[in-house]
Amino acid sequence: MVRQVLLIDDDDATCRAINHAVAGSKIALCTEHEPARGLARLRSQQVDALLLGINGTTSAGLEVLKKARDIAPTLPLIALTAEPTIASTIRAFRLGATDFLAKPLVSEEVISVLQRNPPHSRLLPAIRSEHELLREPSENGSLLPVFAGPRMNNLRDQAINLARCNTPLLVRGEIGVGKETILNWIHQLSDRCDHPFIKVYCDAIHESQLIDMLFGNSSHGLDDSRRLGYLEQAGSGTLLLHNVTSLPESIQLRLANIVEVGQFSPSCSSEKIAFRARIVATTTSRSKWRSDSTALSAGLQALFGGNLIDIPPLRDRVEHIRPLVHALNINTGHDLSLQSRWASLVFSKPALTRIQSHDWPGNVDELRNFIRRMYVFMERPTVEETDIDELLVPGQRSRNNKMLSIPIEGDYKMISQAIIAEAIQLARGNKSAAARSLGLHRKTLYRIMKDGGHRERN
């Protein structure tokens, strides 16, 4: 049976990509560039699904989405956006979108999203009731997690389901895979989104300070004022415990008991305070529960139960890298718009292939930092494979733990020269060591020094 799909989008590249994706399938695609003509076609003919381009920075596309939902209340409606932010995506869901795709589109993802949104699905009422849970995020415009490929799409569906409940949640994955990003997104999708999202880095707090910082202290200060702990600061929001397995077992057991009874007492006090927040946590442990020093106590094991999200490392989801590069490119361009010469970089296909072939041991965080470095050191906005080879030095990592004092104001040339000067100084004049610390080839460092008229610091 041929499925009739209507596409409304004024972007020619998107329309060509979708036409290419559905070619040879049992999908008949009808394209309209103007929203008014698209809505008129939606009223006049039978359609099995609607692909609608929206602009994350304006309300025009969302208004068209609202009108389309009014015309066809049970129609699967997939939003297409080049700037998928939490704010715009949640608005789209609340107005009736059943799914979304981030641009640039991947052919396999187009087919996949249409397959999981069957015509007039029996699941649509359940999806609609889910939208009623979504609220405006407190931090407008936060970058949405990027989902591409079967594993990440399954993770996305799991996260949306977990946003509807209040049970404790554990997220596991290597450093840099995006554990906090996923948990923040779940918080923004939940009915707690108007309340605080408190982050606690458990392994960064000395054990002697943990109790007071978590639970508060009623006798803190000369004026007998009570110090509020993180549990109380979280209120009815979400309390994120980073590296929860680094907590002493006694504190883990105490937290499990607090969640069970719904109240706690600050240090040096018998006062009972209601605990209303949701506890979510992260761990880098590869096994679910362990019996060594990085273990979860029996209490927290029971507390988290089967509520576990496992985020794979970037090297195991290669299909995710290109969409990530696109999203990080846009985000970095916005962040560095005042310092950089261009709003975004343009990656050639060989350059993207080269990026995909790298292991990225630091995962998404390493990829993000790499793209930021490209904005600083690239001499043109077009990125070729040779540029990747220059900036990406395989197997070389800095052993210098000192921090660079990078200026936050000025043009790109001033920033790049300041970074290089600082790196050379920290390397005690050794330019090869400075290049390695920056993840550059030595010839790239020399070229940038020459172009900028670099003079070494005394």
Secondary structure, DSSP 4 states (H G I P E B T S, - for coil): -PEEEEEE-S-HHHHHHHHHHHTTSSEEEEEESSHHHHHHHHHHS--SEEEEE--TTSSHHHHHHHHHHHH-TTS-EEEEESS-BHHHHHHHHHTT--EEEESSP-HHHHHHHHHTS-TT-TTHHHHHHHHTT----SSTTPBPPP--SHHHHHHHHHHHHHHT--S-EEEE--TTS-HHHHHHHHHHHSTTTTS-EEEEEGGGS-HHHHHHHHH-BTT-STT-PPBPPHHHHTTTSEEEEETGGGS-HHHHHHHHHHHHHTEE--BT----EE--PEEEEEE--SSSS-SSTTPPPHHHHHHHTT-EEEPPPGGG-GGGHHHHHHHHHHHHHHHTTTTSSSS--EE-HHHHHHHHHS--TTHHHHHHHHHHHHHHH-SSSEE-HHHHHHH--TT------PPP---SSS-HHHHHHHHHHHHHHHTTT-HHHHHHHHT--HHHHHHHHHHTT-----
